[in-house]
Amino acid sequence: MKKLVLMLAAASMAASVSAQTVSESKTFDNIYVGLNGGVATKTTGHKWLSDLDPNAGVRVGRYFTPVFGLAVEGNAYFSNKPWGSTGTVVRATNVSLLGTVNLSNWFGGYQGEPRTFEVSALYGLGWGHVFTNNKDVKNSTSEQRNRMTSKAALDFAFNFGSEKQFQFYVEPSINFAFLGQARKYQVVPTGNPLSPVGVAEHVPYGYKAASQAGQPAYNINNSFVQLNAGIVYKFKNSNGTHNFTIVTPRDQAEIDALNAQINELRNRKPEVITKEIVKEVPSVKVKEFTVSDLVFVTFAQGKSALTADAKAALNNIKEGVHVQVVGTASPEGSKELNDRLSQARADVVANYLRARGVKVDEATGKGVQGTTSNRLAVVYVK
């Protein structure tokens, strides 16, 4: 019992430290359920890897912090090895309340999610019961068929899944049955060397304990070792995760400053703030074209090539200015021909000006303009 008290005290201390770094756990958060199975045999007085007793069990538990938790486990044992037969399919059951301590999180700290590999220690007390159809055993006292038990184990666990909601573990353990200490023996022909619970083999054959007085004690001869493997599913918590989450702690001075600002805003009198908004509409200054802003380029009849005089006139337009070019044609000829010819005259002027660095915003052929011989290209300098 002293070992149990020390382990629970250590776990509680670790829990109090860890609880400062993780989000609050509600009543039904961090609950898990699992199945396990394996083999067991007597700790002493057996051959290596022989007399193995298969078992299967269920475990339901809850983590209160990333370090400390509690679990209830029930196991059923199906074989009579290495003990005498009881004539039943299930020889015995054992139900335990176990305290769990995650050693990896205790010594390494919790990083916000479970590690892929973790080691945990388990310790607790339980109650074992032996089933039997054997008349000799049936006639035995209830004390002989029901025993207080104790279990100590290590879990070597692997966490997996998209949110590490599953855990596979391998668990070696040692389990004790508290029998009390026999004080003396008396000669009684028993006719059966096997005790009802298979743990009093240390009483010589032909004798029985005259007294079971004394306190329960850990006796290696009244124990069995067990190797089980199991899988666990951790249910989703109220915050949507399957494990503990870390919260960022706030400095108390920062919290006090925020509260002071909130109180100041609450106590401030409402103010009516008026502001005159004047929207300024930018004025657009439209340039009025004069004769001096126009450059006239003439073409021969039916032609769109620039003459020397035309180039000389275009050379007077400064580099970098923006212009608009309009080409025209005389009434002779068809409309389709004059439309193409006026556009060709506008294009040839525009290309010449672009080559000199003038910005041509638009070059359009207008076809026949008026009733006279308007074989022109007009350049509007902006």
Residue, then its C-alpha position, 0 to 999 in steps of 0.5 A: m500500500k505504501k508503494l501505491v500511495l507514493m505513486l499516486a502522490a507523484a502522479s498528482m504532483a505531475a498532474s498539477v504541473s501539467a494542468q497549467t499548460v493544457s486546455e480545460s478538460k470537461t467531464f466527458d473529455n479524454i475518455y478512451v476504451g480498449l480491448n486487450g489479450g495475451v497470456a499469463t503464467k505463474t511467476t515461480g515454479h513453471k517452465w519457460l514459455s510453458d503452462l500459458d493461460p490465455n486471457a482477454g480483457v476490456r479497459v475503459g479510462r480517462y486522462f485527467t491531464p497529459v500525465f495522470g489518468l484512471a482506468v477500469e480493467g476487466n480480464a477473463y482467464f480461459s485455461n486451467k494451466p498451470w493450475g488444476s482444472t476447475g471444469t469451466v470455460v472461464r477459470a477466473t476473472n479479475v477486475s482492477l482500478l488502475g492509476t496511469v502515469n504517462l512517463s514520457n509526458w512527465f519527464g519530457g513535457y507535453q508538446g501539444e499532441p501525443r508522441t508516436f511512442e510513449v511509455s506509461a506506468l500502471y498500478g492498482l488494486g482489484w478483485g479476483h474470482v474463481f469459477t468452478n464445477n469442482k465439488d472440492v472447490k465448490n465446498s471451499t470458503s468464499e475467501q478461498r475463491n475470491r481474492m483481493t489482487s494488485k497489478a503493476a505494469l508498463d505500457f509501451a504504446f504507439n499512437f497513430g491515426s490522422e489525429k492520433q486517436f488510436q493507440f496500440y500498446v504492449e504491456p508486461s505486468i505482474n499480478f499479485a493475489f493477497l492470501g494472508q500469511a499462514r501461521k502454522y500447519q496441521v496434518v489433514p489428508t486433503g486427497n487433492p494437492l491443488s488449491p481452489v485458486g491455484v496459489a497455495e501449492h506452497v502448503p505441503y501436500g497432505y497438509k492445510a493451513a490451520s490459520q489464514a490470519g495475518q495481513p495481506a502481503y506481496n508474495i512472489n509465490n502468490s503472483f503471476v506474470q502476464l504479457n498482453a497487447g491491446i488497442v485503444y480508441k480515444f473519443k473526440n473531446s468537446n473542442g473537436t480534438h482527440n487529445f489535450t491541446i496547449v493553451t497560451p498562458r497570459d501574463q497577469a499584468e497584461i490581463d489587468a491592463l486589458n481589463a483597465q482599458i475595458n473599464e475605461l471605455r465603459n465609463r466614458k461618456p458618449e460623444v457626438i462627433t460630426k464631420e463635414i465631408v466635402k467632396e471635391v470634383p476635379s475639373v476637367k480642362v478641355k483643350e480647344f484646338t486651334v489652327s496652330d495645333l493642326v498639321f495637314v499632310t497632302f497625298a497624290q490622287g489614289k496614293s498613300a505614300l508620304t512626300a518630302d513636303a509631308k515629312a517636313a511638316l510632320n518633323n515639326i511635331k515634338e517627340g513625346v506629345h500625344v496626337q490623333v490622326v484622321g485620314t480622308a479621301s476625295p469623292e472620286g472612286s467607290k466608297e469601299l476604295n476611299d475607306r481603305l485609302s483614307q485608313a492607309r493614309a492615317d496609318v502611314v502618318a501614324n507609323y512615321l510619327r511613332a518612329r520619331g517618338v510621338k505618342v499616337d493615341e488614335a489613327t482613323g480613316k474617315g473616307v470621303q469628307g465633303t465634296t472637294s478633293n480632300r486627299l489629306a491626313v490631319v494631325y491633331v496635336k494635343 
